Amino acid sequence: MSDLIRLHQETLADAGYDPGPIDGIWGPMTEAATAAFVAARGQPSAARLPKLPWVEELLSVFGWHEVRDSTKLRAWLKSDGATLGSPADLPWCGDAAETAIKRGLPTEPFAGDLKANPYWARNWLGFGTPCQPVYGACAVFERGSGGHVGFIVAQDSRSWHILGGNQGDRISVVAIDKRRLLGTRWPMTFANPSIPAPVKAAIAQSVNEV
């Protein structure tokens, strides 16, 4: 039983997809709800949200697990030309963000510390340009002396709902305390529509994304 799988199930249920019992166990109903979520690109308000290439790219592999889906996840992480290594052994949120950006926005520049090491989450504070925490923004969070990176897809009064990798060992959406936010960034090669992150019902916050 996993608290983060339960959070994933709550996210699916809130989006209108039935994952079965909210029990923290990845079963066939959760698998089917995840597939339906991916096919519909997510949430009831999706039709009013912009189609952002990097968000769409990450949604296309939503639910992939670092062990169960190791072969295809590793192939996807390597498909942008570089990878950190085995996601089962290494923290891979930065690798997932890099792959989503490079596949979604092939001409987006990486520079400085981010170019040298996109796998260290805090280096994403040098990505693109600063922006408000809007839908699709790249968000960097503190996590002890390290960090975590993903993309904002929703919010509640206390949390940003983050689409990212290495969240419960898979690509998922988790809620992260807004007080942990270090900064938000927007790609240089894509106009920022500045769409506020949709407000959703509060879900349990993630404490340690891995």
C-alpha positions in Angstrom: 0.0 0.0 0.0 1.4 3.4 -1.0 0.3 6.9 0.1 1.4 8.3 -3.2 -0.6 5.7 -5.2 -3.6 6.7 -3.0 -2.9 10.3 -4.0 -2.7 9.3 -7.6 -6.1 7.5 -7.3 -7.6 10.6 -5.6 -6.3 12.8 -8.5 -7.9 10.4 -11.0 -11.2 10.4 -9.1 -11.2 14.2 -8.8 -10.7 14.4 -12.6 -13.8 12.2 -13.1 -12.1 8.8 -13.7 -12.9 5.8 -11.5 -9.8 4.2 -10.1 -11.7 1.8 -7.9 -11.1 1.8 -4.1 -8.9 4.6 -2.9 -6.6 2.1 -1.2 -3.1 2.9 -2.3 -2.9 -0.3 -4.4 -2.2 -0.2 -8.1 -4.8 -2.6 -9.6 -6.6 -3.0 -12.9 -9.2 -0.3 -12.2 -6.4 2.2 -11.4 -4.6 1.1 -14.6 -7.7 1.6 -16.7 -8.5 5.0 -15.2 -5.0 6.1 -15.9 -5.3 5.1 -19.5 -8.6 7.0 -19.8 -7.0 10.0 -18.2 -4.1 10.0 -20.7 -6.5 9.5 -23.7 -8.6 12.5 -22.6 -5.6 14.6 -21.6 -6.7 14.8 -18.0 -9.4 16.9 -16.5 -12.9 18.3 -17.2 -11.5 21.8 -17.8 -8.9 20.5 -20.3 -10.7 22.0 -23.3 -10.2 25.5 -21.8 -6.6 25.0 -21.1 -3.8 25.6 -23.7 -2.2 22.5 -25.2 1.4 23.0 -24.1 3.8 20.6 -25.9 5.9 19.7 -22.8 2.8 19.0 -20.7 1.2 17.0 -23.5 4.5 15.0 -23.8 4.5 14.1 -20.2 0.8 13.2 -20.2 1.5 10.8 -23.0 3.6 8.7 -20.6 1.4 9.3 -17.5 1.4 6.5 -15.0 4.6 4.8 -16.3 6.4 3.2 -13.3 10.1 3.0 -12.9 10.0 -0.8 -12.3 6.9 -2.1 -13.9 7.4 -0.1 -17.0 11.2 0.1 -16.8 12.0 -0.8 -20.5 9.7 1.7 -22.1 10.3 4.4 -19.5 14.1 4.1 -19.9 13.6 4.3 -23.7 11.5 7.4 -23.4 14.0 9.1 -21.0 16.8 8.4 -23.5 14.8 9.5 -26.5 15.9 13.1 -26.2 19.6 12.0 -26.7 20.7 11.8 -23.1 19.6 10.2 -19.8 20.7 10.0 -16.2 20.5 6.2 -16.0 18.2 3.7 -14.4 15.2 5.4 -12.9 14.9 2.6 -10.3 18.3 3.6 -8.9 18.5 7.3 -9.4 16.3 10.4 -8.7 14.9 11.1 -12.2 12.5 14.1 -11.9 15.0 16.3 -13.8 15.5 13.7 -16.4 11.7 13.5 -17.0 11.5 17.4 -17.2 14.4 17.5 -19.6 12.9 14.8 -21.9 9.4 16.5 -21.9 10.9 19.8 -22.8 13.3 18.6 -25.4 10.7 16.4 -27.1 8.0 19.1 -26.9 10.2 22.1 -27.7 13.2 20.8 -29.7 14.8 24.3 -30.1 14.5 25.3 -26.5 18.0 26.3 -25.3 19.7 24.9 -22.2 22.5 27.0 -20.7 24.8 27.2 -17.7 24.4 24.8 -14.8 21.2 23.4 -16.4 23.0 22.5 -19.6 25.8 20.9 -17.6 23.5 18.9 -15.3 19.7 19.0 -16.0 19.3 16.1 -13.5 19.9 18.3 -10.4 16.4 19.8 -9.8 17.6 23.1 -8.5 19.5 23.8 -11.7 16.0 24.2 -13.3 15.9 27.6 -11.6 18.0 28.7 -14.6 15.6 27.3 -17.2 13.9 29.7 -19.6 12.7 33.0 -18.1 11.0 33.8 -14.7 7.2 33.7 -14.6 4.3 33.5 -12.3 3.1 30.1 -11.1 0.7 29.6 -14.0 -0.6 26.5 -15.7 2.3 24.6 -17.4 5.1 26.5 -15.6 8.2 24.6 -14.7 8.2 24.6 -10.9 11.2 24.0 -8.6 10.7 22.9 -5.0 13.0 22.5 -2.1 13.3 18.9 -0.8 15.8 18.9 2.0 19.2 20.0 0.6 18.1 18.9 -2.8 15.0 19.7 -4.8 12.2 18.5 -7.1 11.0 19.8 -10.5 7.8 19.3 -12.4 5.0 21.2 -14.2 2.1 23.0 -12.6 -1.3 21.6 -13.7 -3.6 22.7 -10.9 -3.7 24.1 -7.4 -5.7 24.2 -4.2 -5.5 26.6 -1.3 -2.3 25.0 0.1 -0.7 23.1 -2.7 0.5 23.2 -6.3 -0.6 20.1 -8.2 2.5 19.0 -10.0 2.8 16.7 -13.1 6.3 15.2 -13.0 8.5 12.1 -12.9 9.9 10.3 -9.9 6.6 10.9 -8.0 5.7 7.7 -6.2 8.2 6.0 -8.5 6.1 6.9 -11.6 5.0 9.8 -13.8 2.0 11.2 -11.9 0.4 14.3 -10.3 1.1 15.1 -6.7 0.2 18.0 -4.4 3.2 19.9 -3.1 3.0 22.6 -0.3 3.2 26.1 -1.9 5.6 27.1 0.8 8.2 24.7 -0.7 8.2 26.5 -4.0 11.6 28.0 -4.9 10.7 29.5 -8.3 8.8 29.1 -11.6 10.1 29.3 -15.1 8.7 29.5 -18.6 10.3 28.3 -21.9 11.9 31.0 -24.1 10.6 29.5 -27.3 6.9 29.3 -26.4 4.6 32.3 -25.7 3.2 32.4 -22.2 -0.6 32.5 -22.2 -0.5 33.1 -18.4 -3.5 30.9 -17.8 -4.0 30.5 -14.0 -3.7 26.9 -12.7 -7.2 25.5 -12.3 -8.4 25.3 -8.7 -9.3 21.8 -7.6 -10.3 20.1 -4.4 -7.5 19.8 -1.9 -5.7 16.4 -1.9 -3.1 15.0 0.5 0.2 16.7 0.2 3.3 14.9 -0.9 6.1 15.0 1.7 8.9 13.1 -0.2 8.1 12.9 -3.9 10.2 9.7 -4.5 
